[in-house]
Amino acid sequence: MKRLVGFLLSGILILGVSTVSMAGINHRERHEQQRIGQGIRSGELTRREAERLEAQQARIRVDERFARADGHIGPRERARLDRELDRASRDIYRQKHDGQVR
Protein backbone atom coordinates (compact mmCIF):
# COMPACT_ATOMS: atom_id res chain seq x y z
CA MET A 1 0.00 0.00 0.00
CA LYS A 2 2.84 2.42 0.84
CA ARG A 3 4.42 1.74 -2.54
CA LEU A 4 1.16 2.52 -4.33
CA VAL A 5 0.67 5.76 -2.41
CA GLY A 6 4.29 6.75 -3.08
CA PHE A 7 3.90 5.97 -6.76
CA LEU A 8 0.69 7.99 -7.01
CA LEU A 9 2.22 10.94 -5.16
CA SER A 10 5.28 10.96 -7.41
CA GLY A 11 3.00 10.90 -10.46
CA ILE A 12 1.01 13.83 -9.12
CA LEU A 13 4.20 15.77 -8.41
CA ILE A 14 5.51 15.13 -11.90
CA LEU A 15 2.22 16.28 -13.44
CA GLY A 16 2.26 19.34 -11.22
CA VAL A 17 5.80 20.24 -12.22
CA SER A 18 4.94 19.77 -15.91
CA THR A 19 1.93 22.03 -15.56
CA VAL A 20 3.99 24.69 -13.79
CA SER A 21 6.67 24.37 -16.46
CA MET A 22 4.17 24.87 -19.26
CA ALA A 23 2.56 27.84 -17.50
CA GLY A 24 5.99 29.38 -16.86
CA ILE A 25 7.02 29.08 -20.48
CA ASN A 26 3.74 30.54 -21.73
CA HIS A 27 3.97 33.38 -19.23
CA ARG A 28 7.50 34.24 -20.35
CA GLU A 29 6.49 34.13 -24.02
CA ARG A 30 3.52 36.43 -23.34
CA HIS A 31 5.77 38.84 -21.42
CA GLU A 32 8.31 38.98 -24.25
CA GLN A 33 5.52 39.68 -26.77
CA GLN A 34 4.34 42.56 -24.57
CA ARG A 35 7.87 43.96 -24.39
CA ILE A 36 8.18 43.84 -28.19
CA GLY A 37 4.79 45.51 -28.60
CA GLN A 38 5.74 48.24 -26.13
CA GLY A 39 9.02 48.78 -27.98
CA ILE A 40 7.17 49.19 -31.27
CA ARG A 41 4.68 51.67 -29.75
CA SER A 42 7.40 53.73 -28.07
CA GLY A 43 9.62 53.77 -31.15
CA GLU A 44 12.48 52.01 -29.34
CA LEU A 45 12.32 49.22 -31.93
CA THR A 46 12.61 49.72 -35.66
CA ARG A 47 10.40 47.68 -37.95
CA ARG A 48 13.31 45.43 -38.92
CA GLU A 49 14.32 44.86 -35.28
CA ALA A 50 10.73 44.02 -34.35
CA GLU A 51 10.44 41.57 -37.26
CA ARG A 52 13.65 39.85 -36.22
CA LEU A 53 12.52 39.58 -32.59
CA GLU A 54 9.09 38.29 -33.65
CA ALA A 55 10.75 35.63 -35.80
CA GLN A 56 12.87 34.59 -32.82
CA GLN A 57 9.68 34.26 -30.73
CA ALA A 58 8.07 32.17 -33.49
CA ARG A 59 11.06 29.78 -33.49
CA ILE A 60 10.72 29.39 -29.72
CA ARG A 61 7.01 28.55 -30.12
CA VAL A 62 7.86 25.91 -32.73
CA ASP A 63 10.51 24.41 -30.44
CA GLU A 64 7.98 24.38 -27.60
CA ARG A 65 5.44 22.62 -29.80
CA PHE A 66 7.99 19.92 -30.66
CA ALA A 67 8.95 19.57 -26.99
CA ARG A 68 5.29 19.07 -26.03
CA ALA A 69 4.63 16.57 -28.83
CA ASP A 70 4.85 13.62 -26.43
CA GLY A 71 2.55 15.26 -23.89
CA HIS A 72 5.10 16.75 -21.50
CA ILE A 73 8.27 18.79 -21.41
CA GLY A 74 11.24 16.94 -19.97
CA PRO A 75 13.97 18.60 -17.91
CA ARG A 76 16.40 18.85 -20.83
CA GLU A 77 13.72 20.29 -23.10
CA ARG A 78 12.73 22.77 -20.38
CA ALA A 79 16.36 23.83 -19.93
CA ARG A 80 16.75 24.36 -23.70
CA LEU A 81 13.56 26.43 -23.88
CA ASP A 82 14.70 28.47 -20.87
CA ARG A 83 18.03 29.19 -22.60
CA GLU A 84 16.20 30.27 -25.77
CA LEU A 85 13.88 32.52 -23.77
CA ASP A 86 16.84 33.99 -21.85
CA ARG A 87 18.61 34.79 -25.12
CA ALA A 88 15.43 36.32 -26.57
CA SER A 89 14.99 38.49 -23.49
CA ARG A 90 18.57 39.76 -23.78
CA ASP A 91 18.07 40.45 -27.49
CA ILE A 92 14.91 42.46 -26.80
CA TYR A 93 16.72 44.51 -24.17
CA ARG A 94 19.69 45.18 -26.44
CA GLN A 95 17.52 46.21 -29.38
CA LYS A 96 15.34 48.48 -27.26
CA HIS A 97 18.37 50.23 -25.77
CA ASP A 98 20.62 50.52 -28.83
CA GLY A 99 19.78 54.16 -29.51
CA GLN A 100 18.13 53.60 -32.88
CA VAL A 101 14.80 55.28 -33.36
CA ARG A 102 11.99 54.45 -35.68
C-alpha positions in Angstrom: 0.0 0.0 0.0 2.8 2.4 0.8 4.4 1.7 -2.5 1.2 2.5 -4.3 0.7 5.8 -2.4 4.3 6.7 -3.1 3.9 6.0 -6.8 0.7 8.0 -7.0 2.2 10.9 -5.2 5.3 11.0 -7.4 3.0 10.9 -10.5 1.0 13.8 -9.1 4.2 15.8 -8.4 5.5 15.1 -11.9 2.2 16.3 -13.4 2.3 19.3 -11.2 5.8 20.2 -12.2 4.9 19.8 -15.9 1.9 22.0 -15.6 4.0 24.7 -13.8 6.7 24.4 -16.5 4.2 24.9 -19.3 2.6 27.8 -17.5 6.0 29.4 -16.9 7.0 29.1 -20.5 3.7 30.5 -21.7 4.0 33.4 -19.2 7.5 34.2 -20.3 6.5 34.1 -24.0 3.5 36.4 -23.3 5.8 38.8 -21.4 8.3 39.0 -24.3 5.5 39.7 -26.8 4.3 42.6 -24.6 7.9 44.0 -24.4 8.2 43.8 -28.2 4.8 45.5 -28.6 5.7 48.2 -26.1 9.0 48.8 -28.0 7.2 49.2 -31.3 4.7 51.7 -29.7 7.4 53.7 -28.1 9.6 53.8 -31.2 12.5 52.0 -29.3 12.3 49.2 -31.9 12.6 49.7 -35.7 10.4 47.7 -38.0 13.3 45.4 -38.9 14.3 44.9 -35.3 10.7 44.0 -34.3 10.4 41.6 -37.3 13.7 39.8 -36.2 12.5 39.6 -32.6 9.1 38.3 -33.6 10.8 35.6 -35.8 12.9 34.6 -32.8 9.7 34.3 -30.7 8.1 32.2 -33.5 11.1 29.8 -33.5 10.7 29.4 -29.7 7.0 28.6 -30.1 7.9 25.9 -32.7 10.5 24.4 -30.4 8.0 24.4 -27.6 5.4 22.6 -29.8 8.0 19.9 -30.7 9.0 19.6 -27.0 5.3 19.1 -26.0 4.6 16.6 -28.8 4.9 13.6 -26.4 2.5 15.3 -23.9 5.1 16.7 -21.5 8.3 18.8 -21.4 11.2 16.9 -20.0 14.0 18.6 -17.9 16.4 18.8 -20.8 13.7 20.3 -23.1 12.7 22.8 -20.4 16.4 23.8 -19.9 16.7 24.4 -23.7 13.6 26.4 -23.9 14.7 28.5 -20.9 18.0 29.2 -22.6 16.2 30.3 -25.8 13.9 32.5 -23.8 16.8 34.0 -21.9 18.6 34.8 -25.1 15.4 36.3 -26.6 15.0 38.5 -23.5 18.6 39.8 -23.8 18.1 40.4 -27.5 14.9 42.5 -26.8 16.7 44.5 -24.2 19.7 45.2 -26.4 17.5 46.2 -29.4 15.3 48.5 -27.3 18.4 50.2 -25.8 20.6 50.5 -28.8 19.8 54.2 -29.5 18.1 53.6 -32.9 14.8 55.3 -33.4 12.0 54.5 -35.7 
